[in-house]
Amino acid sequence: MTNILVTGGNGQLGNCLKDLSEELSSQYNFIFKSSEELDITDFSSLTSFFESNNLNYCINCAAYTNVDQAEDDKALATSVNVNGVENLSKCCAGNGTVLIHISTDFVFDGESSNPYLEKDETNPINHYGSSKLLGEDMVLSYCEKHFIFRTSWLYSEHNNNFMKTMLKLSKIKDSLNVVWDQIGTPTYAKDLSKLILKIIQNKMDNFGLYHFSNEGVASWYDFAYAIFVETESEIKLLPINTSEYPTRAVRPHFSVLDKSKVKQAFGVEIPHWRLSLKVALKNFQKLN
Ligand SMILES: NC(=O)c1ccc[n+]([C@@H]2O[C@H](COP(=O)([O-])OP(=O)(O)OC[C@H]3O[C@@H](n4cnc5c(N)ncnc54)[C@H](OP(=O)(O)O)[C@@H]3O)[C@@H](O)[C@H]2O)c1
């Protein structure tokens, strides 16, 4: 049996993996752990967990993900996104476990106007991005057998995310302002989950750093517009500038990721974000 630990198992990506893992349960032993059950900042608990569970893979979905709060909570964000990842990397290396780690488009400053390649210079502009970049360094330093996937604008039917916030707001508001001058790509967390499971099922070993998002490009305004069109909402949507919606953390204006490397390495066809949005909305409706 292949043993797979999913840290941060109650988060959005963790829950998407949980849904998809059900079909694979006869061949794979998935162990989903919440932050309370397995805290990645606690090295001694991690060490004993790894020693007693003969893990083949660890999918690290655990992270401090509140981008604005991270500006005021720097120590905690660093502790999870850097020290926690260092702990996991050391445990994986020490036990021959493949580490599949998730990072972010926020490692870039957004000054480019071309989709970012893996080899492009990083320059995070907020604490969350800096901590995630240092987390990548920990994986690279301590765990040879790793996959790092930088992804962007994750959403799904689970946990809190932009799609679900828009759906909620459309029920209680007549109009909504959404920024149009931050450009990136929404990514359905189940599409990323499918790639991760494909790698495990096919025992792929082309380790390294990869970019993964859905295909296409959008502003947050475009994303909201598509959500409201798909759900036939009558809410009035107004585009605004980032300067009209100040947030605690600054965000890159452009963070589209180039996916050539991931497509070539794993032979995946990535759906356009508009197609994946329809799937996500259907799955959301099934749950509600
Ligand atoms: N969401 C996005 O838009 C986005 C974009 C790009 C990249 N990413 C990356 O994608 C990954 C998955 O994100 P997500 O959207 O699934 O985030 P999420 O829903 O916030 O899930 C993160 C999970 O990590 C857990 N966690 C926090 N501290 C922990 C600790 N010390 N030990 C163990 N678990 C801990 C959290 O548990 P508690 O809730 O109990 O604290 C939460 O369940 C993250 O690495 C994130 O940085 C996300």
Boltz pocket constraint, residues with backbone or C-beta under 6 A from the ligand:
constraints:
  - pocket:
      binder: B
      contacts: [[A, 7], [A, 8], [A, 9], [A, 10], [A, 11], [A, 12], [A, 13], [A, 14], [A, 33], [A, 34], [A, 35], [A, 36], [A, 38], [A, 39], [A, 40], [A, 41], [A, 60], [A, 61], [A, 62], [A, 63], [A, 64], [A, 65], [A, 80], [A, 84], [A, 102], [A, 103], [A, 104], [A, 105], [A, 132], [A, 151], [A, 152], [A, 153], [A, 154], [A, 155], [A, 159], [A, 160]]
      max_distance: 6.0
